[in-house]
Amino acid sequence: MMTIEDIRTIALKLPKATEDIKWGNDLCFCIGEKMFSVTSLQPPVTVSFKVKDEEFDELCSRNGIVPAPYVAKHKWVLVEDMSKVSKKELGHYISQSYELVKAKLPKKKLKELGLENKI
């Protein structure tokens, strides 16, 4: 079963990723101050992230994965049951979310982060 530490390890391996606690009990992972993944610090462990438009409905049809509250319209999903995703799969989706969010950052922000040539 995936833990918060597993999620942290995946997210913080990504270039210039940062973490911050928001709303009192959510650990948020960001690139350029924009969130790409969120996990709750309260049990049970859950994680949310942005997915490609074409993957959203497919993922939400799986048991244990639902549209993420408040951000589903932006194609975010919430994994409520961590046993429904493998560590490899979770690594893929968190990395992909990072890339989707990074691609929307302004060029100026990418330059500040030293990522302007790494899109």
Stockholm file with secondary structure:
# STOCKHOLM 1.0

chainA/1-119         MMTIEDIRTIALKLPKATEDIKWGNDLCFCIGEKMFSVTSLQPPVTVSFKVKDEEFDELCSRNGIVPAPYVAKHKWVLVEDMSKVSKKELGHYISQSYELVKAKLPKKKLKELGLENKI
#=GR chainA/1-119 SS CCCHHHHHHHHHTSTTCEEEEETTTEEEEEETTEEEEEEESSSSCCEEEECCHHHHHHHHTSTTEEECTTTGGGTEEEESCGGGSCHHHHHHHHHHHHHHHHHTSCHHHHHHHTCTTCC
#=GC SS_cons         CCCHHHHHHHHHTSTTCEEEEETTTEEEEEETTEEEEEEESSSSCCEEEECCHHHHHHHHTSTTEEECTTTGGGTEEEESCGGGSCHHHHHHHHHHHHHHHHHTSCHHHHHHHTCTTCC
//
